Amino acid sequence: MTELTLWKKQEIEKLRRDMDLLFRRFRRGFGVPRALLEAAESFAVDLSETENSLILRVEVPGLKPEDIQVTVTEDTLTLKGETRERRVEKGETYQRVEKRSQSFSRTLTLPCRVLTDEVKATYKDDILQIVLPKCKPQEARGITIEVR
């Protein structure tokens, strides 16, 4: 039965990638800036695994910790972020105000289930590090069959 679950998960992940590609191509035709479309994909992501945890390192240059939101379920991790910039230029007879905002979202499927209550995140030198403790594998349980 686990093979069926694994196959289903792989097929769903393939469908998600295909849909993401389709929407990226679709949005390009409507004047959405390419930099905004690729912002979430441009961050370098490194996922490593130890015996007890997964360690995710993401380079997010130019973002502050308060601009980043991390959401974790048992088998997925979502990074969302938004930056806002406001610039005011004053002259003798004018005042110019420029506002700019960018947002991104990226969802990663984790290779195993994690303990969501024990996830820790730190931010230093434009590197976001997230430590995700793994769930203990469930042990097989045997039952006795009663013969009458």
Steps between C-alpha positions, in 0.01 A plus 500: 500500500793737565607463135159631391528797736852577376392478136199724565720759673748497209222544245348788694841668526551459124157652437586793730824567309319482166229739619761745635674495162171555320407798716847654468469483121148638516596800717791597275253606234328755725778742574592365843867586556726200452695586817184473708406166344840353566559653844386193691698265277818705511568442868760231545359218712715232664332207675716266704407212726641368823388196695244701702413804289483677166692825464386752241717800411360772277688804373262797519714807427347835576213367709450561869381222732167676549445487119512117496225259603569127541213250515561131570271199485611142556635463145510848339669830567385831354710815490324829434644844501425855413713808471371855492699807417390861514713784374417869527679766301425865571586795284416869519178462305428129512492188709540157341405184689595159360369178647612152408412161637593146406373173635595137452381160608669164472377163623735207550398139554708353780649151461353383832254604768619756755397609849336835426498614865879473527607685183758775560603778261792743521609784272857626470696665218216463245475125572178355640565167671209277595552187711217248464513206746388174338210292623597160631402227256194310608575148608312214346246359737403134499164367606399155607235326298251309706409161355163354593 
